[in-house]
Amino acid sequence: MSGHLTVLAFDYGTRQIGVAVGQTLTGTATPVTVLKARDGIPDWEKISALLDRWQPRKLLVGLPLNMDGSRSEFCSRAEKFARRLHGRFGLPVEMMDERLSTFEAKQQLPRRSSYRENPVDDSAACLILESWLQSPESGLPINS
């Protein structure tokens, strides 16, 4: 890979979408924000503003596989979101296995902290991106 690559990662959900940014130069990722979604549909203007701000050259979307590696019912919705990202913004988009990312992010919450008060979707996106940064070849194409 020549030069460094800024990557924006999304932890897709029907009510909230976590966003994180990272770069291949440092191999680090940082939570950015949690976007509200209505039945899985984000405010595309807010995503556009994030892309303008961070200027990523690649986008990642978490693929919610079942623990045994099989496809969950939610996989097709996450892939549809990934296809829409690619279609709207023309950037390369890859899927990344996100098993355990939300679980791990919740484990990092302080005890007695509510998930509703402290959404972890941006932290989950960060974990997804960190996994990809450790092994970029593990990114998956979007199923059509």
Solvent accessible surface area in square Angstrom, and as a share of the most:
residue,aa,sasa,rsa
1,M,150,0.67
2,S,97,0.63
3,G,67,0.64
4,H,84,0.37
5,L,17,0.08
6,T,26,0.15
7,V,0,0.00
8,L,0,0.00
9,A,0,0.00
10,F,0,0.00
11,D,7,0.04
12,Y,20,0.08
13,G,17,0.16
14,T,35,0.21
15,R,179,0.65
16,Q,33,0.14
17,I,0,0.00
18,G,0,0.00
19,V,0,0.00
20,A,0,0.00
21,V,13,0.07
22,G,6,0.05
23,Q,57,0.25
24,T,36,0.21
25,L,127,0.63
26,T,81,0.47
27,G,37,0.36
28,T,79,0.46
29,A,15,0.11
30,T,78,0.45
31,P,57,0.36
32,V,37,0.21
33,T,42,0.24
34,V,40,0.23
35,L,12,0.06
36,K,145,0.62
37,A,15,0.12
38,R,203,0.74
39,D,97,0.50
40,G,5,0.05
41,I,93,0.47
42,P,8,0.05
43,D,64,0.33
44,W,30,0.11
45,E,135,0.60
46,K,114,0.48
47,I,0,0.00
48,S,35,0.22
49,A,59,0.46
50,L,18,0.09
51,L,15,0.07
52,D,97,0.50
53,R,167,0.61
54,W,78,0.27
55,Q,123,0.55
56,P,8,0.05
57,R,131,0.48
58,K,29,0.12
59,L,0,0.00
60,L,0,0.00
61,V,0,0.00
62,G,1,0.01
63,L,10,0.05
64,P,24,0.15
65,L,29,0.15
66,N,62,0.32
67,M,129,0.58
68,D,120,0.62
69,G,33,0.32
70,S,52,0.34
71,R,110,0.40
72,S,25,0.16
73,E,174,0.78
74,F,61,0.25
75,C,0,0.00
76,S,63,0.41
77,R,86,0.31
78,A,1,0.00
79,E,6,0.03
80,K,95,0.40
81,F,5,0.02
82,A,0,0.00
83,R,95,0.35
84,R,94,0.34
85,L,0,0.00
86,H,91,0.41
87,G,65,0.62
88,R,137,0.50
89,F,57,0.24
90,G,57,0.54
91,L,39,0.19
92,P,67,0.42
93,V,15,0.09
94,E,37,0.17
95,M,0,0.00
96,M,11,0.05
97,D,44,0.23
98,E,26,0.12
99,R,84,0.31
100,L,85,0.42
101,S,6,0.04
102,T,43,0.25
103,F,118,0.49
104,E,76,0.34
105,A,2,0.01
106,K,84,0.36
107,Q,116,0.51
108,Q,120,0.54
109,L,38,0.19
110,P,94,0.59
111,R,206,0.75
112,R,227,0.83
113,S,30,0.19
114,S,42,0.27
115,Y,77,0.29
116,R,213,0.78
117,E,137,0.61
118,N,63,0.32
119,P,46,0.29
120,V,4,0.02
121,D,13,0.07
122,D,28,0.15
123,S,31,0.20
124,A,0,0.00
125,A,0,0.00
126,C,12,0.07
127,L,33,0.16
128,I,2,0.01
129,L,0,0.00
130,E,56,0.25
131,S,48,0.31
132,W,4,0.01
133,L,23,0.11
134,Q,155,0.69
135,S,35,0.23
136,P,44,0.28
137,E,143,0.64
138,S,44,0.28
139,G,16,0.15
140,L,67,0.33
141,P,107,0.67
142,I,39,0.20
143,N,76,0.39
144,S,140,0.90
